[in-house]
Amino acid sequence: MSANDAPETLDPEDWPAMRALAHRAVDDAFDWLSSVRERPVWQPTPAAIAAQFHQALPRTPQGAERAYQDFHDWVLPYPMGNVHPRFYSWFMGNGTPLGAIGDFLSAIVNPNMGGGNHVAIQVESQVVDWCKEIVGFPAEASGLLLSGASMANLVALAVARNATADCDLREQGVGAQAAPLRVYASVEVHSCAQKAVEMLGLGNQSLRKVPVDADYRIDLAALQRMIDEDHARGCKPACVIGNAGTINTGAVDDLKALAALCKREKLWYHVDGAIGAVVTLAPRRRELLAGIELADSVALDLHKWLHVPFEAGCTLVRNSAAQRATFALTPAYLKHAERGLASGAVWFSDYGPQLSRGFRALKVWLSFKEHGLDKFGRLIDQNIDQAHELAALIRAEPLLELMAPVVLNIVCWRYRPPNLAPDQLNAFNEELLIRLHESGIAAPSYTTLNGQYCLRAAIANHRTESRDLKIMLDAILEIGAAMSREPLGRNPNKS
Ligand SMILES: *Cc1c(COP(=O)(O)O)cnc(C)c1O
């Protein structure tokens, strides 16, 4: 709505007022973040607030103040909870204040990280080089930042598929492949591997799920048998995915043995290190990851155990030519120049599916420099210690039952009142978890192991202290005791 014929812009009419609003936003944000412990972990969004998100397209301006106020009133008070010291659901990081400033500054500079010659590209190259150091990859390896490990696994598996195919897969497509490609991973592999093989046109049947041992690690003999079977059937074993920290229990496959097997069988060796790749930084646990440095490709997450604000994951590929051969495509309008803005050694658009890409590298670069990687390693050890503490508390409590061995930071257990049938036990624990979430005291999540519903805590939390784990268990014991006294509590599904 320009009042006269002056050209319009999106810059503020009043820069000092925008600056004051920005300062207020930072003050509100840091008040909110530094007092997080005093609030409930989670609470449902009230209906009156949820109703605010069904408005018609705002064609006329509300102004920055009002837009910010709506965020402040409607969004800020109802977080997912993963910034809280008693959040242990799924597998998430907490974020950090400087990481958040990094996101802000990325958006201010706002470069496009597809390519070109500008210093932000150097920042991402630096971060990718640091990720190579974390997993022990050679400097010549390639890689790029992605939204998270789902995309990092997809990109790596696309390279694995193209590099192992017996046809020109880019030109001819999967239909031209003479022997169907087969990918192997344990039954504990993350669902993103299935999505990846489906999106890559291989079909879910190409993902052979290998049984695990009692510690939820891939059964190497069974893997060998399945590979032999597939050869005999005329399929082409192409790739093995090793788990460096499974989502269910945190199990780490024998990464060294998998490397040897892949070498012997001439298979692409990929490691899903979404959870565990960064355990290489932890002074007291890094041995668990021995062998990850032998992989052909690794997917790791930076927004999980390194606490970079969402989204930040990384793919690394040992053979950079294979990664370029999968993704590089240079039409006239993207031709790389020798000099000028369109020069530059690395175009990240040649290493993945995205052309326009955000400057997520900045928050990673700032976080690594702020704290140093040794500290992140100690925090990982601290979380693993806390998981063992939690497991000890569970073992010592007759009404609680530990359901899986603790290797990293994931603990699975259940409340076990006497005299409940297996399906009643499952229903009891499901209801107990919901009541715990609704209490706002703590937020573990859940999984099912061998048909048994478990409460599950993934302690990837730099704010957690030992007392938080006690508070969670006390709440669980209290809710469990109350449910045991209720006739309905014994069979909540019939309520
Ligand atoms: C979280 C996770 C993924 C998926 O990563 P996103 O960052 O959520 O996309 C893949 N594998 C494992 C083992 C995970 O824990």
The ligand as a Gaussian input file, in Angstrom:
#p B3LYP/6-31G(d) Opt

LIG

0 1
 C       16.713000     -39.974000      13.606000
 C       17.282000     -41.101000      12.838000
 C       17.233000     -41.113000      11.455000
 C       16.509000     -40.041000      10.677000
 O       17.137000     -38.816000      10.863000
 P       16.372000     -37.429000      10.745000
 O       17.404000     -36.457000      11.159000
 O       15.216000     -37.497000      11.683000
 O       15.941000     -37.279000       9.334000
 C       17.851000     -42.154000      10.796000
 N       18.466000     -43.136000      11.480000
 C       18.522000     -43.163000      12.812000
 C       19.222000     -44.278000      13.501000
 C       17.926000     -42.147000      13.538000
 O       17.970000     -42.156000      14.875000

